[in-house]
Amino acid sequence: MRNLACLCLSHPLQTYTSWELRKFVSGHLDGYLGQVLDSTLAGENSGKLLGINAKVSVKFSGLAAMIDLYYWTTPNGHKITIFLEEAEIPYTIHPINIGEGDQFQPEFLKISPNNRIPAIADNEPVDGGEPISVFESGAILEYLAEKTGKLLPLEIRDRYEALQWLYWQMGGLGPMLGQNHHFSKYAPEKIPYAIERYVKETSRLYGVLDKRLADREYAAGDYSIADIACYPWIVPYEAQGQNLDDFPNLKRWFEAIQARPAVQRAYAKAQEVNSNNTMSNEAKKVLFGQDKR
Ligand SMILES: N[C@@H](CCC(=O)N[C@@H](CS)C(=O)NCC(=O)O)C(=O)O
C-alpha cells in the first residue's frame, strides 16, 4: 500500500510499514533526530542522519499520520473527511478508486472485507497497541468520536439520541438514497416502478428528518456525528428528485452545515482526489452486478 516505506540502516534493505517506521522513530531516535528523520521522510529522497550512521530511503509518502483513511469521493467517504476536518486530526488519504476496482485489492479487503469504502486504520490507538482498523462509516464515526471525545455526547440519554439518528442514516437514509441514485441515474434501463419507489422513499425520509428538525437545530442536541452522517446524502438532493423548499427545516439545517469551514475543507479535499463526477461505462461494470467471489 502507499504507506510502505523502506528503511535502510546498517543492515540490508527491508520493507517496513509506516506503523513499524513510527515505532522505530520513537524507539530509537531522540526527539531532534526524530524530527530530522521526519522531514527526511517527507519526500522521495535519502539522506545521512546526524549522530547515527543511517541512510533512509523512502518510497511513497513516509510516516503515517495518526489516521490512514481509505477513501473515495462518495457520500460515505465524505462523512469521514468531514469528521476528521472537524476534529482536526492528522490523517492521510489513500484513494481507493472504486470505479477502477481498487476495493478488490487483497490489502484493502483485509481491513474492509465487504469491498466498500470508507475504512480507516488508527496508528495511535488509545490503548497504545497495534493499529486498529475499522470499516463501515457508522462504526468509523463512532470510533473516532469515542477516541477524540468530540461530536458525540457522553451523557447516556444524549448519546443514544445521537446514535439513534446515526443508525437511522446507516439503515435508512443511506441505503434508500443509494437505490434512488442507482435507479434514477445509473441503471441501464429506466424502470418507472423502481424509480418511483425510491424517489418516494427519499421524500418520506427527508420528511422524517424535516419534522425532527422542526424544534431543534441539529438531529440530536448539538451538531454531532448524526448530522455528519446525514449531510453528504442530502447534497445530491436534485439528482434524487427532491426540492429543499418542500422541507424548510431540513433546508435550514443543510445550509448551516454546508457553511461550516470543516465541511468546505472536506469537499475541497474530494475535488483534489477526484474532480470527475461522471461514471464511465467501465466503472459501472466494476460497481454493478457484483457476484460472489
Ligand atoms: N454501509 C457502508 C456502505 C459503504 C459503501 O456502499 N461504499 C461504496 C461507496 S459510497 C463503495 O465502496 N462501493 C464500492 C463497490 O460497490 O464495490 C458504509 O456506510 O460504510
The ligand as an ORCA input file, in Angstrom:
! r2SCAN-3c Opt
* xyz 0 1
  N     -22.625      0.695      4.817
  C     -21.373      1.055      4.200
  C     -21.596      1.350      2.757
  C     -20.311      1.689      2.057
  C     -20.495      1.807      0.548
  O     -21.537      1.435     -0.001
  N     -19.464      2.316     -0.101
  C     -19.499      2.455     -1.550
  C     -19.196      3.880     -1.948
  S     -20.346      5.001     -1.170
  C     -18.424      1.547     -2.138
  O     -17.346      1.452     -1.605
  N     -18.710      0.879     -3.252
  C     -17.766      0.015     -3.869
  C     -18.427     -1.173     -4.525
  O     -19.660     -1.177     -4.644
  O     -17.700     -2.076     -4.920
  C     -20.776      2.259      4.939
  O     -21.557      3.109      5.344
  O     -19.548      2.334      5.091
*
